[in-house]
Each structure stands twice: as structure tokens, then as C-alpha cells.
Amino acid sequence: MNPVAVMALIAVGVVAAAVSVVWPARTVLPLYAATLPIASVIKLSVPLPSPFDTLSSLLGGLVVVAFLVHLAIYQRGRTPGLPIGIWMILLAWSTLTVLWALDPSTAKSTAMVAASLILVVALAAVMRFDGVELDLFRLAIIVSGAVVGLYAAYLVVKGVALPTHGASQRFSIASNPSDTDPNILAASLLMPLLLSVERILLGGTRWWRPAIWRFIGLSGAFLSMVAIVFTGSRGGLVAAIIGFVVVLFSCRRRPDARSMVRRVTLAILAAAGAFVLIAATGTVISPGGTVARLTASDAIKRIFSVQNGSSGRFDIWKAGELACEEYCGVGAGLGNFPDAYNQAFVFSGATKNVGANRPAHNIYLEMAVDTGVPGLVLLLLALIAEWRAIGRAPVRRVEPALKGILVSILVANFFLSAIWFKYFFLVFVLVRVAEGATQERWTPSAAALRRRWLPLSVDQHDRASLDVGSHA
């Protein structure tokens, strides 16, 4: 490569690193959020073991480094709350299960993933945020869902064959079904969907007029929902509906949103009726047309199927229940549910052979078997603490959709084994950003004022103080 080009790349990298350290919540953190549904399937040529060889892991690492350096330079941290303490205790106990795990190597790798995710949440609890950074973080998540929805709509309208998962074709990001799970993709789209609904109801005033914010919310909600539907995830769809209802009730408490809640509710009912009418008449009028093709797709048919799905969850849960009798004391080891399942399946009385090494398809059962009753209790305590945190009036005021998001994620994960995933813990990063945006302004230390180490979000009063001090 040309030496000049190399020097230019180095210079750009240095500038980008400096900007990320000064304003991590306005650069690398929104980028980490914007790649929510897709970064984990983008593999990188780096000398790291899976799953740390992905774009998501790289961005997560950059967030951690930027946060740490920012805190070291500016010394503008805040005290983390009770939820972080419980998450850290859960991480400590989960890591301890490596000592007696059925498969220690799996437990170690899972513990590393868990540590990286909880570390991002913990550092976000120490960082300070403002309203601009909350809006930017929220917008990045909405855009992530809209981009995935556009891709889903393109594939479906063009008639491109979707990847085959199990016995049916369902939308996912990667063409290789072993690289991604449509159910996990659907769960990762819940936060973009519900934040979009929140913007429809509340609008916004920063950067654009309320009408533009509502248009952004409408686009994000529609496209995210399209993607969820064509994943064929029944659990994801149920979670989306429940989360939508909770967001409506949460936003209805605000006087400025009540009329919009009524309008959106009526619009949703009208759209549902129109969808049923178009699906019925379109199939009759043009049996080979686009409408007939879409309604006959594997994803749509799977949603309305009443059979025990291809994953055989009921049979997996039977084996998991039996495994729990053996391992729910102190756990089989983090990430070791498949090993415990293999031992128990033969004696579970399951009516369907769903194969070996199956995940739990339920994070509560998974945690009970992996980390025992202590781990499950700590998880529930952490979730209760998070619920109390998002129930505080200041947080409800700036981010009323949080309750709906948390409820929907927990409902979706009743059917998934995806607790140690970015989409699950990004919810709690959003909680920390919302908490930071409601707290009092930061007062720079004397050393920061003397060295002029002031990030962009510092109040003008503090900058004036700096000017006075420099001329004294």
C-alpha cells in the first residue's frame, strides 16, 4: 500500500480514537447500538476465538476502552445503583460454576461473553449522559430496526428464497442458517420496534419538528414489524404485541400523548382489518399474485400453526425439568444446559426426538440448570431491581417505553436461550443512559478546569468558569 495512504489511515484512526474518547456516548456507543441486529453475524479476520471474532465484539470492546479512558481523563463518573451490584454478583457466581461444570471449556467461554456484556452495562452506569446522548442512542436503535426491515421487505417483494431454518424458510440476516437464528433476530428487533412506537406517540423536539420524529417512528415501527413477521417467530410476535400494549399504557400517562394513543390504537385496528381483507380478497382475485405468495410463505404459515414447532420446545422442557432435579442445586456450569439435557433426555418421557445438544429455549430454565437456584434467584433479583429503576418518575419521563421493552424481552426469552446476547443487555444500557440523562449536571474538578479537559456536553457555565479562571 502507498505510504501516504498508510499515513493517512493512521491519522484518521488517531483522530477517530481521540473523538471517541472525548465523546464516547456520541460516537462509538450509538454505533454499537445501531448495529444491534446485524453485527453479531459479521465475522472479522482477527486472531480471536468465536464469538469474539465478530463486528459486535469489536464495537463492544471499543465502547469499553472509550468509556475507561474517558473516565480516567475527565473523572466525571457517577455512582452505580443497586442493579449493577446484583449483576456483578450474578456474574461472580456464574463464573464460579466453571469449577464444577460438566464441560469447563464451554463454561469458560460463556463466562467471558457474560463478563463482556455486563461490563458494558456497568461502565454505562458509571458514565454521565445528557439528553442529546439519549436521543442519539434511541435514534441509532430505531435506525437499526428500519435497516433490517428494509432488507426483509426487499427480499420478500423480490421473491428471493429465504434461508431454510428447520423445515421452513424464514427471514434472517445471514444466508447460512447456522450463523443466525430467526427467533433471536425477532427478539433483537423488539427494542427498535417499541422505541419507534414511543416516537409515534410522543414525537420529539430535538433536531427536527415533532412531525418528522413521528414519521421516523412510523417508518421504524412498520419496517421492524415486517422483519419480525417474516422471521416466523411466534414468540417474537407475541412479545411485540404485549410490549406494544405496555408502551401504549406507559405513554398514556403523559397528557401530551393521550390523544395520539387513541389515534394509534384506532389506526392499528384499522390496519389489522385492512390486512385481513387484502389477504383474503387478494388470494381469491389473483391466486398466483404477490399477496397470495406472501400469505402462503413458510414464515406466515408457521406463525398461525398450532403444532409444537420444529424446535420441539415442550420435549426439551421436559428433559430440562428432569435435568433440573439433578443440577438445580449449584448448577451444571454456565452454558452447560445441552450437556445436562443430553443426560436427562432418555429418561424424560419425551414423545419427540428433537436431537442432542439442544438449547433450553427458555432463559429461566437455562439459568436454573446452568447456575442452579442461586443463579436463577440472582437473575430475578437483578430484573426486579431494573424494573424498579425504570419505574422512577424521572426515568419514566424521558424514556416511557422502557417498561414495554423489558416486558417484551422477558416474554420473548421465555421461548429462547439467549440471555448472553447483546440485544438482552442493550436494554439495560438504555436504562443507564436514561438514568444519566435525568441526573444533575457535572461540575468539573479543579484539575479538569486547569487542563481544559472538558467534553462537549459540559454546561456553558462551566466553560465560563474556565475562561474566568484562565484570565485571573
Disulfide bonds with the S-S distance in Angstrom:
Cys324-Cys328 1.75
